[in-house]
């Protein structure tokens, strides 16, 4: 599931493959950009901003994409067989003489002026993996709505950029906090942004996300994806419930015995 660490790693992969080269092909396969060709443009850099990807090219343009739940960018050598999915799922093909980057199932793909990037990422809070990371500002934003549930506050990209559903559940469990606990009742709330930063940073270079320090495939995470199975800390059953506003609910995993609280409480 794409979260801030996945997007950071994707941006680095795109940067290494394309930055400093001239695009020999720049197909954008979405209706609004069907007649746009980036071929012939020099790629300046690819960077992440929370869960957003910004690929900057000469002429003051930025290709903005978001992976959503199922999107991905795959990079392979020129002439190598594509492996990211069927042809009809391709939304972008960017190539130079050596490398090809293919964007699959991208729910957001748009071209904008680099000077206007703030229109798509300006609302974001401090980036957990970015040069603008500011723990104090992230904490201030998290506490701005004291009655808001911790899980919802962590997922709000306006508070801190990069946390997704996996990290939300893992952070709450590691700190023994119910995801439904109001922010005003969180003990030592500064631990939230500090742990979020630590987890994303240690995982940004890994293809398999680990929060338990155990690399075994069945023991990498504390609670996420483990509904009905025993808690690694106390042995009680991990529970699963939806959390969030109606129509925007997200699955949340937690251990009632370790973390207390109940869905909606």
C-alpha positions as CSV (number, residue, x, y, z in Angstrom):
1,X,0.0,0.0,0.0
2,X,1.6,3.3,-1.1
3,X,2.5,5.5,1.9
4,X,5.1,8.2,2.3
5,X,8.1,5.8,2.3
6,X,6.9,4.1,-0.9
7,X,6.4,7.4,-2.7
8,X,9.8,8.6,-1.5
9,X,11.4,5.5,-2.9
10,X,9.5,5.8,-6.1
11,X,10.7,9.4,-6.6
12,X,14.3,8.3,-6.0
13,X,13.9,5.6,-8.6
14,X,12.5,8.0,-11.2
15,X,15.2,10.5,-10.4
16,X,18.0,8.0,-10.9
17,X,16.5,6.8,-14.1
18,X,15.5,10.1,-15.8
19,X,17.1,13.2,-14.1
20,X,19.8,14.9,-16.3
21,X,18.6,13.2,-19.4
22,X,16.5,14.2,-22.4
23,X,13.2,12.3,-22.9
24,X,13.0,10.5,-26.1
25,X,9.4,9.6,-25.3
26,X,6.8,11.3,-23.1
27,X,3.4,9.8,-23.6
28,X,0.6,10.8,-21.2
29,X,-2.4,8.6,-21.5
30,X,-5.2,10.5,-19.8
31,X,-7.9,12.4,-21.7
32,X,-6.8,15.9,-20.5
33,X,-3.2,15.3,-21.7
34,X,-3.8,13.0,-24.7
35,X,-2.3,15.5,-27.1
36,X,0.7,16.4,-24.9
37,X,4.1,15.1,-25.7
38,X,7.0,15.6,-23.3
39,X,9.5,14.1,-25.7
40,X,12.5,16.3,-26.2
41,X,12.4,17.9,-22.8
42,X,15.2,17.6,-20.2
43,X,14.3,16.1,-16.9
44,X,15.5,18.2,-14.0
45,X,14.5,16.1,-11.0
46,X,11.9,13.9,-9.4
47,X,10.9,14.5,-5.8
48,X,8.2,13.4,-3.4
49,X,6.0,15.5,-1.2
50,X,4.1,13.4,1.2
51,X,2.2,11.0,-1.0
52,X,2.6,13.2,-4.1
53,X,5.2,12.8,-6.9
54,X,6.6,15.8,-8.7
55,X,8.7,15.3,-11.9
56,X,10.1,18.6,-13.1
57,X,11.2,19.1,-16.7
58,X,12.6,22.1,-18.5
59,X,10.3,24.8,-19.6
60,X,9.0,25.3,-16.1
61,X,6.7,22.3,-16.1
62,X,5.9,19.6,-13.5
63,X,4.3,16.3,-14.1
64,X,2.3,15.7,-10.9
65,X,1.1,12.2,-10.0
66,X,-0.5,10.4,-7.1
67,X,-0.4,6.7,-6.6
68,X,-3.7,6.4,-4.7
69,X,-4.4,2.9,-3.5
70,X,-3.2,0.9,-6.5
71,X,-1.0,3.1,-8.7
72,X,2.7,2.5,-9.3
73,X,5.7,3.7,-11.4
74,X,7.9,0.9,-12.8
75,X,11.4,1.5,-14.2
76,X,13.1,-0.9,-16.6
77,X,15.9,-0.9,-19.1
78,X,15.0,0.2,-22.7
79,X,13.8,-2.9,-24.6
80,X,13.0,-4.8,-21.5
81,X,9.5,-6.4,-21.1
82,X,7.0,-4.4,-19.1
83,X,5.8,-6.0,-15.9
84,X,3.5,-3.6,-14.1
85,X,0.2,-4.6,-15.6
86,X,-1.8,-4.8,-18.8
87,X,-1.4,-2.1,-21.5
88,X,-4.8,-0.5,-20.8
89,X,-3.7,0.3,-17.3
90,X,-0.7,2.4,-18.4
91,X,-1.2,6.2,-17.9
92,X,2.3,7.4,-18.7
93,X,5.5,6.3,-20.5
94,X,8.6,8.4,-20.0
95,X,11.8,7.2,-21.7
96,X,15.4,8.2,-22.5
97,X,18.0,6.2,-24.4
98,X,18.6,3.8,-21.5
99,X,15.6,3.7,-19.2
100,X,11.8,3.6,-19.4
101,X,9.5,4.7,-16.6
102,X,5.9,3.5,-16.9
103,X,3.0,4.8,-14.7
104,X,0.2,2.3,-14.0
105,X,-3.2,2.9,-12.6
106,X,-2.4,6.5,-11.6
107,X,-5.6,8.1,-10.3
108,X,-4.0,11.6,-10.6
109,X,-1.8,12.6,-13.5
110,X,-1.6,16.3,-14.5
111,X,0.8,18.7,-16.0
112,X,1.2,22.1,-14.4
113,X,3.6,25.0,-14.1
114,X,6.4,24.3,-11.6
115,X,5.6,27.7,-10.2
116,X,2.1,26.5,-9.4
117,X,3.0,23.3,-7.5
118,X,1.6,24.8,-4.4
119,X,-1.9,24.4,-5.8
120,X,-1.6,20.6,-5.4
121,X,0.8,20.3,-2.5
122,X,0.6,23.6,-0.7
123,X,-2.0,22.3,1.7
124,X,0.2,19.6,3.1
125,X,1.7,19.6,6.6
126,X,5.4,19.0,7.2
127,X,6.7,16.2,5.1
128,X,8.0,13.3,7.2
129,X,10.7,12.5,4.7
130,X,11.2,16.0,3.3
131,X,13.7,18.8,3.9
132,X,10.9,20.8,5.5
133,X,10.2,18.4,8.3
134,X,9.3,20.3,11.4
135,X,8.2,18.1,14.4
136,X,6.9,21.1,16.4
137,X,4.7,22.3,13.6
138,X,3.4,18.8,13.0
139,X,2.5,18.5,16.7
140,X,0.8,21.9,16.6
141,X,-1.4,20.8,13.7
142,X,-2.2,17.5,15.3
143,X,-3.4,19.3,18.5
144,X,-5.3,22.0,16.6
145,X,-8.5,19.9,16.9
146,X,-8.4,18.5,20.5
147,X,-11.5,16.4,20.1
148,X,-10.4,14.6,16.9
149,X,-9.6,10.9,17.1
150,X,-5.9,10.1,16.9
151,X,-6.3,7.8,13.9
152,X,-8.1,10.5,11.9
153,X,-5.6,13.2,12.9
154,X,-2.6,11.0,11.8
155,X,-4.2,10.3,8.4
156,X,-4.9,14.0,7.7
157,X,-2.2,15.0,5.3
158,X,-2.7,18.7,6.4
159,X,-1.2,17.7,9.8
160,X,1.8,15.7,8.6
161,X,2.4,14.4,5.2
162,X,3.2,10.7,4.6
163,X,1.2,8.6,7.1
164,X,-1.2,6.1,5.6
165,X,-3.4,3.4,7.0
166,X,-0.6,1.0,7.8
167,X,1.4,3.4,9.8
168,X,-1.7,4.8,11.5
169,X,-2.5,1.4,13.0
170,X,1.1,0.6,13.8
171,X,1.9,3.9,15.5
172,X,-1.2,3.7,17.7
173,X,-0.4,0.1,18.7
174,X,3.3,0.8,19.4
175,X,2.4,3.8,21.7
176,X,-0.5,1.8,23.3
177,X,-3.1,4.4,22.2
178,X,-6.6,3.6,21.0
179,X,-7.0,5.0,17.4
180,X,-10.3,6.5,18.7
181,X,-8.8,8.4,21.6
182,X,-9.3,12.2,21.3
183,X,-6.0,14.0,20.7
184,X,-6.5,16.1,23.9
185,X,-6.3,12.8,25.9
186,X,-3.1,11.5,24.3
187,X,-0.3,11.2,26.9
188,X,2.9,12.8,25.6
189,X,1.5,13.6,22.2
190,X,4.9,14.6,20.8
191,X,5.6,10.9,20.6
192,X,3.2,10.7,17.6
193,X,5.2,12.7,15.1
194,X,8.5,11.5,16.5
195,X,7.6,7.8,15.9
196,X,6.0,8.5,12.6
197,X,9.2,10.1,11.4
198,X,11.3,7.3,12.7
199,X,9.2,4.5,11.1
200,X,9.1,6.1,7.7
201,X,12.8,7.0,7.8
202,X,13.9,3.5,8.6
203,X,11.6,2.0,6.0
204,X,12.3,4.3,3.1
205,X,15.0,2.1,1.7
206,X,13.1,-1.2,2.2
207,X,10.9,-2.9,-0.3
208,X,9.1,-4.7,2.6
209,X,7.8,-2.4,5.4
210,X,8.9,-3.5,9.0
211,X,7.7,-2.0,12.3
212,X,8.5,-4.9,14.6
213,X,12.3,-5.1,13.8
214,X,11.7,-8.7,12.7
215,X,12.2,-9.2,8.9
216,X,10.4,-12.6,8.8
217,X,7.5,-12.1,6.3
218,X,4.9,-13.2,8.9
219,X,6.3,-11.0,11.7
220,X,7.0,-7.6,10.1
221,X,4.0,-5.7,11.4
222,X,2.3,-5.5,14.9
223,X,-1.4,-5.3,14.0
224,X,-2.0,-4.2,10.4
225,X,-3.7,-7.0,8.4
226,X,-3.8,-9.3,11.4
227,X,-7.5,-9.2,12.4
228,X,-8.5,-12.1,14.6
229,X,-4.9,-13.2,15.2
230,X,-3.1,-12.8,18.6
231,X,-1.5,-9.6,19.6
232,X,2.3,-10.0,19.6
233,X,2.5,-8.1,22.9
234,X,-0.4,-9.5,25.0
235,X,-1.9,-12.4,23.1
236,X,-5.3,-10.9,22.9
237,X,-7.2,-10.9,19.5
238,X,-6.5,-8.1,17.1
239,X,-9.7,-6.4,16.0
240,X,-10.6,-4.6,12.8
241,X,-13.1,-1.7,12.4
242,X,-13.8,1.1,10.0
243,X,-12.8,4.6,11.1
244,X,-13.4,8.0,9.6
245,X,-16.2,10.2,8.2
246,X,-19.1,8.4,6.4
247,X,-18.0,7.6,2.9
248,X,-14.4,8.0,3.8
249,X,-13.9,5.2,6.3
250,X,-10.6,3.4,6.5
251,X,-9.9,0.0,8.1
252,X,-8.2,0.2,11.4
253,X,-6.4,-2.6,13.3
254,X,-5.9,-2.5,17.0
255,X,-5.7,-4.5,20.2
256,X,-8.4,-3.6,22.7
257,X,-6.4,-5.2,25.5
258,X,-3.2,-3.3,24.9
259,X,-4.6,0.0,23.6
260,X,-8.0,0.2,25.2
261,X,-11.0,1.9,23.7
262,X,-13.5,0.6,21.1
263,X,-14.5,1.6,17.7
264,X,-16.5,4.8,17.9
265,X,-15.9,5.3,21.6
